[in-house]
């Protein structure tokens, strides 16, 4: 069993949406897969569909994120989709 999950679904939602884990409010979503590397934050790095993220697998928190090679737009928040 791997030390951390091999994939997550990241949701990009407007910061004002209260239910941030709800995919219906997402303006973009992507499944990212573990790269086997650690990011600048020290957390495992995940990548896929134009997103590169450092994710804390214990708390399911996106610690750093690039969207299509640039930082996340102001007013958007990145969250991990709830587990099914």
Phi and psi in degrees as a GROMACS rama.xvg file:
@    title "Ramachandran Plot"
@    xaxis  label "Phi"
@    yaxis  label "Psi"
@TYPE xy
-66.8806  156.701  UNK-2
-67.3597  -23.4818  UNK-3
-146.86  161.929  UNK-4
-57.7616  148.964  UNK-5
-86.2307  -14.8826  UNK-6
-155.357  154.445  UNK-7
-139.904  157.366  UNK-8
-105.198  122.435  UNK-9
-99.0591  134.459  UNK-10
-111.449  131.35  UNK-11
-102.011  115.044  UNK-12
-125.577  150.069  UNK-13
-59.5123  139.237  UNK-14
-60.4501  -24.2215  UNK-15
-82.3207  -9.14792  UNK-16
-75.4378  126.363  UNK-17
-71.017  -42.4077  UNK-18
-93.1195  74.2384  UNK-19
-63.3029  -23.9099  UNK-20
-82.6493  1.52763  UNK-21
-89.2313  117.571  UNK-22
-63.1069  -21.774  UNK-23
-67.7863  -22.0573  UNK-24
-93.0949  -1.90524  UNK-25
-74.7869  138.353  UNK-26
-90.8613  -16.2419  UNK-27
-160.58  146.197  UNK-28
-142.027  154.868  UNK-29
-157.591  143.226  UNK-30
-89.437  125.769  UNK-31
-112.959  145.102  UNK-32
-114.346  148.271  UNK-33
-60.8785  136.684  UNK-34
-95.1742  -14.214  UNK-35
87.3058  -0.867108  UNK-36
-105.4  165.795  UNK-37
-108.517  140.233  UNK-38
-83.3552  -177.242  UNK-39
-59.6419  -26.5924  UNK-40
-80.7679  -12.6996  UNK-41
94.2693  -7.71856  UNK-42
-89.8722  160.08  UNK-43
-58.7053  143.56  UNK-44
-97.908  139.529  UNK-45
-127.818  146.851  UNK-46
-147.359  150.986  UNK-47
162.312  144.39  UNK-48
53.7784  39.5587  UNK-49
88.2462  -2.77744  UNK-50
-108.025  140.86  UNK-51
-129.211  121.124  UNK-52
-134.876  143.841  UNK-53
-98.2828  121.895  UNK-54
-124.513  132.877  UNK-55
-82.4597  106.317  UNK-56
-68.0297  -23.677  UNK-57
-69.5613  -45.4765  UNK-58
-99.9066  -5.79947  UNK-59
57.4988  45.4056  UNK-60
-113.301  134.344  UNK-61
-80.7106  113.861  UNK-62
-91.485  -28.1908  UNK-63
-152.759  147.823  UNK-64
-153.364  135.172  UNK-65
-116.379  135.603  UNK-66
-116.333  114.728  UNK-67
52.5969  37.549  UNK-68
86.8183  -0.712098  UNK-69
-127.465  163.55  UNK-70
-64.2049  156.417  UNK-71
-60.2313  136.877  UNK-72
-60.0811  143.875  UNK-73
-58.6943  136.855  UNK-74
96.123  -6.83448  UNK-75
-110.219  149.358  UNK-76
-125.909  140.791  UNK-77
-101.098  127.531  UNK-78
-132.991  158.843  UNK-79
-89.0997  133.808  UNK-80
-62.7787  145.949  UNK-81
-60.2472  149.387  UNK-82
-70.3777  145.787  UNK-83
